[in-house]
Amino acid sequence: MKTSSEQQDYREELSRLSDEELVRIATSSPDEYRPEAIVAAKATPEESAAFSEWLVVTAQAAADAAKEGGFMGFGAEQVSQGEKDMLDQVRSAVGVG
């Protein structure tokens, strides 16, 4: 995970890129793909915060969509451990508690 200084440097670097260059980054290597940083580079702080919150809410809704395991709905868990881990990664990536 990048430090806040590294994140700020990355956002500044992205803010200097054209829209075409941002699309190239967004569709290339997962190591480069940081949607919240791309949004932060082009959006207001309020829009960026709203996007980060939307990502978390959407990921949570997907995790809550179906139970896993069990038999005929009995003994199933609403959110699997893998989904919980994914949600933690999403929250960490976008800086939402």
PEVENMO-V683096 format. One record per helix or strand. SS is the DSSP state (hx for helix, st for strand). FROM is the first residue (numbers start at 1). TO is the last residue. If there is no record, write none. Layout:
# PEVENMO-V683096
{{SS/FROM/TO} {SS/FROM/TO}}
This chain:
# PEVENMO-V683096
{{hx/4/15} {hx/19/26} {hx/35/42} {hx/45/64} {st/68/68} {st/71/71} {st/74/74} {st/77/77} {hx/81/94}}
